[in-house]
Amino acid sequence: MNENNLPDLPCYLNGEFTSLREAKVSVMDRGFIFGDGIYEVVPVYSGRPFRFEHHMARLGRSLAELRIPNPKTPAEWRELVDQLIASYAKVLGKNPTETDQLVYIQITRGVAMRDHTMVPGLTPTVFATSNKITPPSAADRANGVACITADDFRWKKAHIKSLSLAGAVLARQMSADVGAAETIMFRDDFLSEGASANVWVAKSGTLLGAPKDNLVLEGIRYGLIEELCRQAGIPFELRRISRGEVFEADELLLSNASKEILPVTRLDGKAVGIGRPGPIFEKLYAGYQRAKQNA
């Protein structure tokens, strides 16, 4: 696809609203040269950003880790996102409250001659756009999806939502090549996460997740799922989870902005639990639907 074939969708770039076809970034931008930047993806339901403050908190943490100054205040970010939501809805000929969207925000260190060191005093490049959100199909929710496993060969700062996603791209392609929905990764035989999603293990009525450390990107649904477990009376625990525990799980779940909460019913060609979505998924997904309505 070349730029002329891009959809004519609205976007924001460095203080101006334009379209994806018209937006231009310098070839010396450090995001292009080094992947030196961060991104954030905010789901929007009925025109309302979902858990927006949590997304902005993670954006701030990622910027701080890379020593990039946050170019906007929380109020300025909200104003920008609201403008993008309205602009995308206008393209569809709809009121914003009639639309579900996915807002993408990207910040790089800025433009400079190529040098591995962090050039001081640069103006960060800020790009943002919105597009449709494509949740899992009803069939995938009803039947669950297949996943494969792989060793986690990525870097050890997975907690940064970095633009440097070559490892995640390779891992996700491994599952795409065999028609699976996600690649679930292990580091030293302990669960880390999926190529593009967090992974949850249900066993004997308890929901388990990997610790919030540098080996896992803390998905916005980490806090949400803990809240939903509390509301549903489901014990919740974050700890190191062995490969054996994953394969012996009663249920496996994926979570991210587009998958929301999705059951995994086959792993490396073998059934997970009884081979169909279980009661913990049903309870959490019902709670998630209520949370969306109250966003």
Buried (B, 14 or more C-beta within 10 A) or exposed (E): EEEEEBEEBBBBBBEEBBBBEEBEBEEEBBBBBBBBBBBBBBBBBBBBBBBBEBBBBBBBBBBEBBEBEBBBEBEEBBEBBBBBBBBBBEBEEEEBEEBBBBBBBBBBBBBBEEEEEEBEEBEBBBBBBBBEBEBBEEEBBEBBBBBBBBEBEBEEBBBBBBBBBEBBEBBBEBBEEEEBBBBBBBBEEBBBBBBBBBBBBBBEEBBBBBBBEEBBBBBBBBBBBBBBBEBBEBEBBBEBBBBEBBBEBBBBBBBBBBBBBBBBBBBBEEEBBEEBBBEBBBBBBBBBEEBBEEB
